[in-house]
Amino acid sequence: MNNALEAVPGGDAPEHLSSVNPTVIRWGIVGTGRIARRFAQGLAHVEAAQLTALWSRRAEPAAAFAAEFGGTACASFDALLASGIDALYIATLQDSHVDYAIAALEAGLHVLCEKPATINAAQLERVLTAARGARRLFMEAMKPPFYPLYRALRAHLADDPIGEIGLVRAGCSAANVPPDHPSFSFEHAGGALLDIGIYEMFLAVDWLGAPLEVQTLGRLGPTGVDIFASLNSQHERGISQLFCGLDLHGKGDALLLAAGGHVTIHENWWNPARATIRYADGRVVELDVPFEGGGLNYETAHFCELIRAGQLESPVMPHAKSLQMIAMTDAARSALGLRFAGE
Ligand SMILES: NC(=O)c1ccc[n+]([C@@H]2O[C@H](COP(=O)([O-])OP(=O)(O)OC[C@H]3O[C@@H](n4cnc5c(N)ncnc54)[C@H](OP(=O)(O)O)[C@@H]3O)[C@@H](O)[C@H]2O)c1
């Protein structure tokens, strides 16, 4: 699936890249917290890509980030947009993704946006409209499909199939998240579904297609965000059973079932490194494919390749998949009666 660049209806190679140096992609980062650090560490493992500029609300951590990882700490978001970068990585909390993404796309930048791309489908539609209007690449930074193990699993199942996957079961619940973590923040649109569940939604739509019906049980916590949800969903090609939470502890594996066998992607399946395929005829295949660079480097390398190829959408993480994932969280939050500010 990852070698399908040519299968994507693309755009023209962006003018500002086609002329001078088409190889080195100059990156900017907005938000210099935990995941931005991991992105910057990963960038060192990506060929022909460099951290050029960054901005965060507080000047001091931004300056420390630049001192550690390189690049110029800009004085404002507008200065970051005008700093000569080709692509922006959005690493702020999810309530602000929509505004930063639209502003960057309208400024002519390609945008790799942390998960969840936005907090609801309506916001994502606005971002995608901006991307189409600006003819710039937009991709949600959904890391699992870019990991070597996930790609090896896809390749193995293509060569030695177990049949069409008909059930996806996956879950992750983390009861050891500190109470001041943004996951518990209503203001920043935290909650288990948007912070953790979005990975499970990815796995479900990646193997089973668009959701047709989502049934949800769950509960809200004292800060008003969802702290546990269990979803049973009908998709175009099967059923998914997913859970996510912040009050029970179980960092799970993932299970893919077909008529000819099943796959276990071992924990933590969203940073996949090991899988077991058990065929109905008794054969067992173990896949052990470690990742390097922290893992975000694979999606970043893919994104750089798309820019060089003049593509406006990833074949691995297309816009439709992001819309299907966020539609599942919209449906689940609606069932739990959870609305964020402005919804
Ligand atoms: N892909 C993954 O593996 C992964 C893992 C964890 C998180 N994430 C996602 O990454 C995003 C960031 O999470 P995190 O754990 O890195 O959070 P974090 O450590 O709290 O960092 C967030 C950063 O964004 C800045 N920020 C927050 N809201 C902002 C706004 N409205 N305008 C400008 N800057 C703002 C913060 O600045 P201040 O210091 O000024 O508050 C901070 O620098 C979230 O969407 C999360 O879901 C992805």
The ligand as an SDF file (V2000), in Angstrom:
LIG
                    3D

 48 52  0  0  0  0  0  0  0  0999 V2000
    1.2560   10.8460   17.3070 N   0  0  0  0  0  0  0  0  0  0  0  0
    1.4660   10.5710   18.5640 C   0  0  0  0  0  0  0  0  0  0  0  0
    2.0830    9.5690   18.9110 O   0  0  0  0  0  0  0  0  0  0  0  0
    0.9620   11.5290   19.6200 C   0  0  0  0  0  0  0  0  0  0  0  0
    1.3080   11.3250   20.9400 C   0  0  0  0  0  0  0  0  0  0  0  0
    0.9030   12.2720   21.8780 C   0  0  0  0  0  0  0  0  0  0  0  0
    0.1300   13.3440   21.4950 C   0  0  0  0  0  0  0  0  0  0  0  0
   -0.2350   13.4980   20.1820 N   0  0  0  0  0  0  0  0  0  0  0  0
   -1.0420   14.6480   19.7600 C   0  0  0  0  0  0  0  0  0  0  0  0
   -0.1780   15.7530   19.6440 O   0  0  0  0  0  0  0  0  0  0  0  0
   -0.8290   16.9590   20.0640 C   0  0  0  0  0  0  0  0  0  0  0  0
    0.0290   17.6270   21.1560 C   0  0  0  0  0  0  0  0  0  0  0  0
    0.1300   16.7430   22.2470 O   0  0  0  0  0  0  0  0  0  0  0  0
    1.3460   16.8400   23.2750 P   0  0  0  0  0  0  0  0  0  0  0  0
    1.2710   15.6130   24.1080 O   0  0  0  0  0  0  0  0  0  0  0  0
    2.6020   17.1430   22.5720 O   0  0  0  0  0  0  0  0  0  0  0  0
    0.8790   18.0860   24.1340 O   0  0  0  0  0  0  0  0  0  0  0  0
    1.8160   19.0790   25.0120 P   0  0  0  0  0  0  0  0  0  0  0  0
    3.0200   18.3640   25.4960 O   0  0  0  0  0  0  0  0  0  0  0  0
    0.8950   19.7010   26.0030 O   0  0  0  0  0  0  0  0  0  0  0  0
    2.3120   20.1500   23.9620 O   0  0  0  0  0  0  0  0  0  0  0  0
    1.4350   21.0120   23.3230 C   0  0  0  0  0  0  0  0  0  0  0  0
    2.2190   22.1900   22.7790 C   0  0  0  0  0  0  0  0  0  0  0  0
    1.3200   22.9770   22.0180 O   0  0  0  0  0  0  0  0  0  0  0  0
    1.3010   24.3170   22.5480 C   0  0  0  0  0  0  0  0  0  0  0  0
   -0.0800   24.7770   22.4050 N   0  0  0  0  0  0  0  0  0  0  0  0
   -1.1880   24.2380   22.9180 C   0  0  0  0  0  0  0  0  0  0  0  0
   -2.2750   24.9210   22.5200 N   0  0  0  0  0  0  0  0  0  0  0  0
   -1.8180   25.9310   21.7290 C   0  0  0  0  0  0  0  0  0  0  0  0
   -2.4310   26.9850   21.0160 C   0  0  0  0  0  0  0  0  0  0  0  0
   -3.7530   27.1630   21.0330 N   0  0  0  0  0  0  0  0  0  0  0  0
   -1.6400   27.8280   20.3160 N   0  0  0  0  0  0  0  0  0  0  0  0
   -0.2900   27.6870   20.3140 C   0  0  0  0  0  0  0  0  0  0  0  0
    0.3530   26.6980   20.9780 N   0  0  0  0  0  0  0  0  0  0  0  0
   -0.4060   25.8490   21.6770 C   0  0  0  0  0  0  0  0  0  0  0  0
    1.7520   24.1920   23.9600 C   0  0  0  0  0  0  0  0  0  0  0  0
    2.2530   25.4540   24.3210 O   0  0  0  0  0  0  0  0  0  0  0  0
    2.2510   25.9960   25.8390 P   0  0  0  0  0  0  0  0  0  0  0  0
    3.4800   25.4340   26.4230 O   0  0  0  0  0  0  0  0  0  0  0  0
    2.2620   27.4600   25.7060 O   0  0  0  0  0  0  0  0  0  0  0  0
    0.9690   25.4680   26.4690 O   0  0  0  0  0  0  0  0  0  0  0  0
    2.8000   23.1040   23.8330 C   0  0  0  0  0  0  0  0  0  0  0  0
    4.0100   23.6320   23.3210 O   0  0  0  0  0  0  0  0  0  0  0  0
   -2.2270   16.5590   20.5080 C   0  0  0  0  0  0  0  0  0  0  0  0
   -3.1350   16.8040   19.4650 O   0  0  0  0  0  0  0  0  0  0  0  0
   -2.1030   15.0590   20.7600 C   0  0  0  0  0  0  0  0  0  0  0  0
   -3.3110   14.3570   20.5350 O   0  0  0  0  0  0  0  0  0  0  0  0
    0.1970   12.6220   19.2540 C   0  0  0  0  0  0  0  0  0  0  0  0
  1  2  1  0
  2  3  2  0
  2  4  1  0
  4  5  1  0
  4 48  2  0
  5  6  2  0
  6  7  1  0
  7  8  2  0
  8  9  1  0
  8 48  1  0
  9 10  1  0
  9 46  1  0
 10 11  1  0
 11 12  1  0
 11 44  1  0
 12 13  1  0
 13 14  1  0
 14 15  2  0
 14 16  1  0
 14 17  1  0
 17 18  1  0
 18 19  2  0
 18 20  1  0
 18 21  1  0
 21 22  1  0
 22 23  1  0
 23 24  1  0
 23 42  1  0
 24 25  1  0
 25 26  1  0
 25 36  1  0
 26 27  1  0
 26 35  1  0
 27 28  2  0
 28 29  1  0
 29 30  1  0
 29 35  2  0
 30 31  1  0
 30 32  2  0
 32 33  1  0
 33 34  2  0
 34 35  1  0
 36 37  1  0
 36 42  1  0
 37 38  1  0
 38 39  2  0
 38 40  1  0
 38 41  1  0
 42 43  1  0
 44 45  1  0
 44 46  1  0
 46 47  1  0
M  CHG  2   8   1  16  -1
M  END
$$$$
